[in-house]
């Protein structure tokens, strides 16, 4: 068995958690599976699997090795398919990461459409607002809101999210409605704090003089967009938030927009992925699908792809 064959056997054993089941799905003898794993462990110089009476699980080295192997096997199978037919179905694993609110409100409801169109792509979706390391964590692409840090990654700008100021009717009944930014010093505010650490983001707005940052110490700081909105709904203070995040709350009267003439600048939204000369077909398919989906929801015009990112939340 060649090296690629051993890698394919190893991946299948980890997926099945069993030598016997892996052999059955690959239509080869169980003894062939055992020999392939022994040869692979000897080749890499590390124990990759831990065997128990009930199952087979990867060791610490095996987990790291599996992440790389599964990607190699998936990529090879996709390339191999290109030569079978010009209309070969896209297949293999695709690992993406999206912010919590976008994942729940936009991506998740539309996933059935993607799965129906690409049934052989095994989609893994992670949800977090923190900065992730695509290469270290084996992620194919991420959707990110906010300015991007300098990196060698490719960032496709999808559009911009309008930011609004809002509060609950209960809070405004108790504390009054601010008319100008200086009024915020008499109010309670809730700030977003980046999950990766750092200071709470300042209250910002644009006026005739340009971008302004107001020194208003927040009453509460949170590192999650869901928590930010939940605190606002609970009447704990004012927030600055992308308008799409609170569209339904505004429609139902659960939140009220304030200071409409003094909003923070729009926040860019990007799809970010590693710099590769040739993207896999499954990644290209997801990028095109997600781009169209997100642009539809944020109503943003098409913006050309750029090859470097400037700043990152």
N, C-alpha and C positions, 0 to 999 in steps of 0.2 A: 504493500500500500504506500502511495506517495505521501508527501508531507501534507498536501491539501486534503487528501483523504483522511489522514489522521486528525487534522483540525476539524473536519466535518463530523467525524465520529465523536470527538471530545465535546463539541457543541451540542450534539444530539443527546449525549449521556447527561450533560448538565440540565438540558431542557426536560428530559424525561425522568431525571433523578433515579435512573435505573439502567444497568448494563443490558438486562434482558429486553426491556421495552425499546431501548435504543436500537438493539439488534433487529427487533421485529420491524420497526419503522424504516430501517435502512435495508431490510431484506438480506441480512448477512448473518453468519453464525455468531453466537455470543462469544465464542472463543476468539473470533477475529476482532471483536470490540475490545476484549481484554488485552490482546496482543498490541493493538494500535495504541491504547492508552499507555501501556508499559513503555513502548518505543518512544512515544511522545514525551513522557516524563524523563526518560533517559536523555532524549535529545535536548530538552530545555534545561535539564539539571535541577529540577524542582518537583516536589510532590504536588500534583494538581487536584487530586480527588481524595476525599475521606470516605471510606466505605463502612457502613454499618449493616446490621442484619436487616434493616427495613428500607434503607435508601442510600443513595450516593449523593454527597454534597461537595461542592468545590472547597478547597482550602483557601486561605487568604491569598496565596499566589494564584490559585486556580480562578478566583473571582476576577482578578485583574487580567489574567490571561484570557478568560472567557470573553470579556468585553472587547478585546482586540480581535480574537478569533472569529466571533460571531459576525463582526463587521467585515472581516476579510472574506468569509464564506458568502455572506450576503452580496458583497460587491462582485465576487467572482461569478456567482450564479446569475446575477443580472447581466454582466458582460457576456457570459456564455449564451444567454438567451438572445442577445442581439444578433447572433449569427445563425440562429435557428429560423427566425422570421423577422421581417421588418416591423411586424405588428406584435412582437412578443409582449406579454403582460408584464407589468412592473411587479416586482416581488422583493421581499426582504424586510428587514427591520428598519424602522425609522424612529429616532428618538428626538423629541422636541420639548421645549420648555416655554411656558407662557405666563404672564402675570395672572394673579388670581381672578380679578374681575373680568378680564378679557377672556380667560379660559372658561369661566362659568357662564358668562352672559353671551359670548359670541362664538367661541370655538366649539364648546361642547354641543350646543344645539345643532350645529352644522356638521358634526363628525359623521353622522349616518350617511350623508351625501358623499363624503370623501370615501368612506368604507365601501359604499355601493359602487363607486366608480373605480376604486382600486382595491378589490377584495383580497389580493395577495400581498398587500403591504401590511406588515404588523406594526401598527402605530403605538408608540409609547409616549404619553403626554405627562410631563411634570409641570407642577404649578408652584411658582414662587415669585416673590417680588425682589429677591436678592440677586446680586450679580453672580452669574455662574461661569465657570471655566469650561468652555465647550470641549476643548481637547482633553483636559484632565478628566472630565466627567463623561466623556464619550457621547456628547450631545451633537446632533446633526445641525440644528438651528434653533434660535430663540426669537421670541417676539419681545421687544423691549420698548417701554415708554420713557421718554426723557432724553436728555443729551447723552452722548456716548463718549467713552474714554478713548484715547488714542490706542490703536491696536492694529494688528495685521489681519484683522477679520474683515469680511465684506459686509457692508451694511446697505440694505435696500430700503430707502425711505419710502414709506407708504403714504404718509400724509401728516397732518397735525391735529391734535386734540384741543378743542377750545376749553379753556379753564373758566369756571365761574365761582363766585362766592355765594355761599348759602348757609342757612340756619333753619332750625325747626320753628314753626309758628309759636310753640310753647316758649321757646327761649326768647323770641322777639317780644312776646307779650310781657315777659318778666323783665326784660332788659332794654327794650326799645330798639328801634331800627337805626343802624348807623347810616349817616347821610354822606359823610366824607371819610377818607382813610384815617384822619386824625382821631375820629370818633372811636376807632378800634382800641385805643388805649384805655377806654372805659369798659371794654367788653372782654369776654373770655374767648380764646381761640384754641383750636385743636390743630396741632402741627403733625405733618408726616415726617418720620425719621427713617432714613435709609436702613434697611435690614442689615446691611454689611457694616454698619457702624457710622459714626459721625454725628454732627449736630442736627437738630430738627431744622427743617427747611424754613427760611424766613417768609414772612408775609410779603408778597410782591404785587405790584400793579404798574400799569403804564399810564402816564399822563402826558401832557403837552411837552414836558421836559425829558421824556423817555422813561426807561425802566427805573422804578423806585423800590427800595427795600425798606420796610417799616420795622422798627425795633419794637416788636410786641411780644414779650415773653409768653409762650403758650401756657395755657393752664394744664393741658394734657398733650403728650407726644406719643404717637403710636407708630409701629413699623409695618403696618399692614393696611391696605386700602379698605378692606372689609370693616376693620375696626374703626378706621377714620370715619366712615359713613355711619356706622352703628352709634358711635359716640355723638355724632351730630343729631341723629334721629332721636337720641335719648335726651336732647336738650342741653347738652354740656357745653356748647359753644359754636362758633362759626368756623367754617372750613373753606379751603380752596381745593377744587376737585375737578377732574375732567367732566364735562357736561354729560357725556354718554353714560357715565357711572351713575348719575342720579336722575336720569331722564324720567323714569317711571315715578320716582319719589316726588319729583316736581309736578308731574301730571296729576298725581293723586293728592297733592296738597300737603304731603308729609314734610316737605322741605320748601323753602321760599328763597328765591334769589335775592341777594342784597348787593349794593354797590355795583350795579351793572356797568357803570362807566369807568370803574377802576378794577379791571381784571388783570390777572397775571398773563404773561405772553403764552401763546399756544405751546403745547408740548409735542415734539416730534415723536412719531412711532416708526420703528424699524423692524425688519426681519434681518437677523444677523447670523452669518454662517462662516465656517472656516474657509480660508483662501485655498481653493483647489482649482487646478487648471480645468479638470473635467468633473463636474458635479454628477452624482449618480442620478439616474432618471427618476427614481422615487423621491429624491430630495427636490429636484426641479419641479416635479409634479406638486409637491406639497407647498413649495414657495409660491407657485403661480396660483394655486387654489386659495391659500391663506391671504395672499395679497389682494385678490379680487374680493374675498369675503370681508376683510377688514376695511377696505376702501368703501365698500358698500355701506358699512355701518357708521363709519366716521364721515362719510360724504366728502372725501378728500380727492383732489385731482391727482392724476398720475404724475409721479415725480421720478426722474431718472435715478438709476442706481449709482451709488458712489463707492469708490473703492477703499476709502478709509473713514474711520469714525473720529469725531472730534472730542466729545466728552461723554461720560456715562454716569447715569444714576446708579 
